[in-house]
Amino acid sequence: MLAFPGIVSPGREDLIYMTAPTLPDIATCGACRATFADVELFDAHRLPTRTRSRCRRPAELGMVARGGVWHRAPMSPVDRLARYRAVRAQGEITD
């Protein structure tokens, strides 16, 4: 927890805690009206240009629509294993 003015912890009146705000579970683009499962997918579909951002098509980015909401495409077992090995190797290097 982060210390912010707000919630008094029982027995620790000297410390006041509140949880940090979380990102929304879904995000809808005001320009193209597409809805995404999380903010990272929304950010991925926006392509910044010199003067303003424009929307990219979610299907072109490998996203799949389920119930009107764009999600990450499921990973194949081979890709999942490669990602696991890469993350594990990175953890072994940094530790």
WOMO-V68150 format. One record per residue. N is the residue number from 0. PHI is phi in whole degrees, 0 to 359 (none if undefined). OMEGA is omega as a letter, one per 20 degrees, with the letter a starting at -180 (NA if undefined). D_LAST is the distance of its C-alpha to the last C-alpha in Angstrom with 1 decimal. Layout:
N&PHI&OMEGA&D_LAST, N&PHI&OMEGA&D_LAST
//
This chain:
0&none&r&24.8, 1&258&r&25.7, 2&277&r&28.5, 3&220&r&31.5, 4&298&r&35.2, 5&159&a&36.4, 6&245&r&35.8, 7&272&r&36.3, 8&278&a&34.1, 9&303&a&36.5, 10&83&r&36.5, 11&231&a&34.5, 12&297&r&37.1, 13&283&r&35.4, 14&248&r&32.5, 15&243&a&33.5, 16&238&r&31.1, 17&207&a&31.3, 18&283&r&29.0, 19&290&r&28.0, 20&296&r&30.1, 21&261&r&28.6, 22&286&r&29.3, 23&295&r&32.3, 24&288&r&32.0, 25&229&r&34.4, 26&221&r&35.5, 27&247&r&38.8, 28&281&r&39.6, 29&288&a&42.7, 30&278&a&43.7, 31&254&r&43.6, 32&67&r&43.5, 33&280&r&40.7, 34&249&a&38.6, 35&241&a&34.8, 36&292&r&32.6, 37&205&a&30.2, 38&293&r&30.0, 39&298&r&27.4, 40&292&r&30.1, 41&300&r&32.7, 42&299&a&30.9, 43&295&a&30.4, 44&278&r&34.1, 45&270&a&35.1, 46&249&a&35.6, 47&290&r&36.1, 48&243&a&39.0, 49&296&a&40.4, 50&257&a&42.8, 51&196&r&41.3, 52&268&r&39.1, 53&230&a&40.4, 54&270&r&39.5, 55&256&a&38.3, 56&286&a&39.3, 57&302&a&36.7, 58&296&r&37.8, 59&291&r&37.2, 60&268&r&33.5, 61&87&r&33.2, 62&275&r&33.7, 63&238&a&36.0, 64&266&r&38.5, 65&226&r&38.9, 66&63&r&41.6, 67&82&r&41.9, 68&241&r&38.2, 69&277&a&35.9, 70&236&r&32.6, 71&293&r&29.9, 72&290&r&31.1, 73&297&a&29.8, 74&275&r&27.3, 75&288&r&28.6, 76&303&r&26.9, 77&294&r&26.0, 78&294&r&24.4, 79&297&r&22.6, 80&294&r&21.1, 81&296&r&20.1, 82&294&r&18.4, 83&301&a&16.5, 84&295&r&15.4, 85&294&r&14.3, 86&294&r&12.3, 87&295&r&10.7, 88&297&r&10.1, 89&295&r&8.7, 90&294&r&6.1, 91&290&a&5.4, 92&287&a&5.7, 93&280&a&3.8, 94&281&NA&0.0
//
